[in-house]
Amino acid sequence: GAATPPSSLTSGPGHSELQRHTVALPLHTSRMHSVSQQFLAFSMTCRLAKRWAASQLLSRFFCDETVELIVAHLFLHPGAFQPPGSGVSGLLRFLSLLVNFDWSGQPLIVNIASDLSDEAIDQLTSSFQTRRQNLPAMVIFTPDDKNSIWTSQRCPVLALRRCQVLAQQSMAVLDSQVMASTLVSDYQSLFRPSLDDYHVLIHLRPRHVPRLYQALSTTQAQNVEGEDVSAGSLQLPVAGFDPVSLYLQQLEAAYGHVALFFYDRYGGTTIGVVWTLHSAETPTFKIATASGFCPVADAGKAKKTKASSGADSAVQTVCFNKAAALDDFRILGAGLVRQVQVPDDDVTSGS
């Protein structure tokens, strides 16, 4: 008989990633190709929606496949309307869906090629209600995916809420642009992110952003240090080397338990940071999440627990060390980071 593969190859995050790239991704690509052949505006809407999500620094939380499935839902399930006839109308409906859909109360079911029967849809809805606590904030089911694999490791609740707020604002701007009687509309205003609501801004050196040429706004590629950032100087000697992506991976590995990192992968030169842990909180010390924490100075605040023997023992509490975290942001990005800025405190740190 066939040999049984080792358990390390059939379970764990490595197996999930392998399944995602070797099985789910080719099937998803085939499905999206069939939808694009059916609706002419699908491709343009996808490109605009992906660019919008990236421009709002949401690249880390919405993968291309997630955006494509949401757009596919607009065309396959238009409700009382006709499917979008242009990329602009498709983008407007995309933003409306993000804002108005009840992501916490129901799954988004994309019935591609009508492969799901009414009974199967009811079963998916019932399964969603049963497993809601173990599912991500945004859940998307398809005939080939009953576990929402494209959102399972992305888009926490905080990021989804921010996305909805940004979509609401962008929808108002786009609606006013569409309804305006002027011949020239400033659609690029939809793709200019607001940096006002971030706790920390990490400014990168444009010279070391390999996808700078994909930036929509020339202000993202401006020469801020007297460096030559022309197209010819952006050719890096190592193919596929993306220092910004590697830097973000390091940040999330070290501080993903206390912060969310927002970035535009299409040539963005700023990383927005939102703290998810309030500085006044004093959690119990854990070695797995020790990065950025320091012991509480007042020993009287130490929590008391009862050991198995019945004697009282002190459990060391810690507090978040924001200053040390800001220094780590600069040190981890040495050579790549130009400045670490805290807008509220007006504090900057250069590398």
Order of alpha helices (4+ residues) and beta strands (2+ residues): alpha-alpha-alpha-alpha-alpha-alpha-beta-alpha-beta-alpha-beta-alpha-beta-beta-beta-beta-beta-beta-alpha-beta-beta
